[in-house]
């Protein structure tokens, strides 16, 4: 009621407003009377058809650039006749999903009626949008039915009609629209969403990527009002993300600054730049706001935000999933990656890597506690650098991380490893050796001569010295490593066994057959007892032992060849038990055994082993069977030699 009223006498009644309440004068009895409404006749039945040219679309098509393949895919998808057709355009926030949907829908106003846009970020938004659709279909219902009743009325109308197009914009969860989609049997739905997954069985997904660079430049210049120097560089730095390009162009135009100046602001304070818009622009449509909404939805998976903030310091592409393993248990990491990918914050690749948009990285780097996260990202790279399988990938991430701070912020462990891996990027051996020397000097100074990092660096330098022909230096480094690993890890540890095997191989190559074979035998014995006969270290040591016996047989065939055959045959038996007859280790030993049998004068045995080798070795898929050609050449030579000596071609 707009004011208070009173009943002054016995049995008198005071009335207020629409007489929703009546009160007797003595206040003893209160009566509540609801307002009575009379529904218009049209409210009792659904309209037979929609009013002509019933269109509700946002004005987002004026700045539309490119996207011809995606528009063509939508054309093709909606050509299907019969039943309801649902397309879900998904992608990173700010990538232009809504703009694409508005552009396509605006071109179909002559084919569908109504063409209706509903913001559907939440179930409440969807219900409100459907309620407005009901009012547009029957204006007399606006003040008659509740919003819930109007929403239900719109769904009923959609279920009984065809020829309409509904755009459901920014759907957060497929479950929010599943019931609506299930109740309609005709018509068309075009959905925009950041959710890349969850659409199976209800919609056909269409992934949307960033603009091509020329298209991003065109978009910037159209908003900016002309060309400007540095536009291409800025658009590339923005990753050609449409919303970021629009935001930057409008800001540059209003602030009267160049693209280069905007790029400098972006480098210094990305969190402020991505939260800023030009006057009159939609403050909700900024990079920072759009992605913060997504991360809020992932708050129940804290590992997801931690992963996003860590990878923000690495290169945006080719991030091995294995690099993230130390962050949490495997199921937690997998679940976090799944959810990040589902919300289009990252992309998971078939090769076991992931990628992230560089602007997502920029926003993630700007969060609270950035330096602590940087240190964590650096430590993870240190762990990977110790057993790096792909130096190029690892070095790319290290170079990106090191570029964000001066070298004083880089942890000593990583600082020691970096120059070592730079060796692959310089042309000469002298420069490579110099870089490795720098890495070893730093590692020994900061971490000590026996740290795990120092051992790895010293080993790489030893390999480089051997390749460069400095065999004495390589031997000294490996000997020092053997002492360090024995003291730090123990003489039976894998690190020590591997170092001893490497030193044994080096000694054999230098002609020190006695010490080399002795070290290899010790390594093999320790590896078999500690790690097992089928361990990689044991098989490596066996290969070096076989090489030692081959060299001894060649040096003194009369004294050593027969013994060498016996020793290598025993090693071959172990390798077959470990890997099978066609394994890499058995095949390598068979090759060596064939040569040693020939040295011992057993041509028949050498022929038999070589034929067996040819029969069991796999043929490469690419057809480049160089080793097979060498084996056939060896076999031809053995057969000729046997014929010349009248020795039987088959040994006993």
LINFENZI-V853815 format. One record per residue. SS is DSSP state (A for helix, B for strand, O for the rest). Layout:
BEGIN
ss: <SS	SS>
END
This chain:
BEGIN
ss: <O	O	O	O	O	O	O	O	O	O	O	O	B	B	B	O	O	O	O	O	B	B	B	B	O	O	O	O	O	B	B	B	O	O	O	O	O	O	O	O	A	A	A	A	O	O	O	O	O	O	O	O	O	O	B	B	O	O	O	O	O	O	O	O	O	O	O	A	A	A	A	A	A	A	A	A	A	O	O	O	O	O	O	O	B	B	B	B	B	B	O	O	O	O	O	O	A	A	A	A	A	A	A	A	A	A	O	O	O	O	O	O	O	O	B	B	B	B	B	O	O	O	A	A	A	A	A	A	A	A	A	A	A	A	A	A	A	O	A	A	A	O	O	O	O	O	A	A	A	A	A	A	A	A	A	A	A	A	A	A	O	O	O	O	B	B	B	B	B	B	B	O	O	A	A	A	A	A	A	A	A	A	A	O	O	O	O	B	B	B	B	B	B	O	O	O	O	O	O	O	O	O	O	B	B	B	B	O	O	O	O	O	A	A	A	A	A	A	A	A	A	A	A	A	O	O	O	O	O	O	A	A	A	A	A	A	A	O	O	O	O	A	A	A	A	A	A	A	A	A	A	A	A	A	A	O	O	O	A	A	A	A	A	A	A	A	A	A	O	A	A	A	A	O	O	O	O	O	O	O	O	O	O	O	O	O	A	A	A	A	A	A	A	A	A	A	A	O	O	O	O	A	A	A	A	A	A	A	A	A	A	O	O	O	O	O	O	O	B	B	A	A	A	A	A	A	A	O	O	A	A	A	A	A	A	A	A	A	A	A	A	A	O	O	O	O	B	B	O	O	O	O	B	B	B	O	O	A	A	A	A	A	A	A	A	O	O	O	O	A	A	A	A	A	A	A	A	A	A	A	A	A	A	A	A	A	O	O	O	O	A	A	A	A	A	A	A	A	A	A	A	A	O	O	O	O	O	O	O	O	O	A	A	A	A	A	A	A	A	A	A	A	A	A	A	O	O	O	A	A	A	A	A	A	A	A	A	A	A	A	A	A	A	A	A	A	A	O	O	O	O	A	A	A	A	A	A	A	A	A	A	A	A	A	A	A	A	O	O	O	A	A	A	A	A	A	A	A	A	A	A	A	A	A	A	A	A	A	A	O	O	O	O	A	A	A	A	A	A	A	A	A	A	A	A	A	A	A	A	O	O	O	A	A	A	A	A	A	A	A	A	A	A	A	A	A	A	A	A	A	O	O	O	O	O	A	A	A	A	A	A	A	A	A	A	A	A	A	A	A	A	A	A	A	A	O	A	A	A	A	A	A	A	A	A	A	A	A	A	A	A	A	A	A	A	A	A	A	A	O	O	O	O	A	A	A	A	A	A	A	A	A	A	A	A	A	A	A	A	O	O	O	A	A	A	A	A	A	A	A	A	A	A	A	A	A	O	O	O	O	O	O	O	O	O	A	A	A	A	A	A	A	A	A	A	A	A	A	A	A	A	A	A	A	O	O	O	O	O	O	O	O>
END
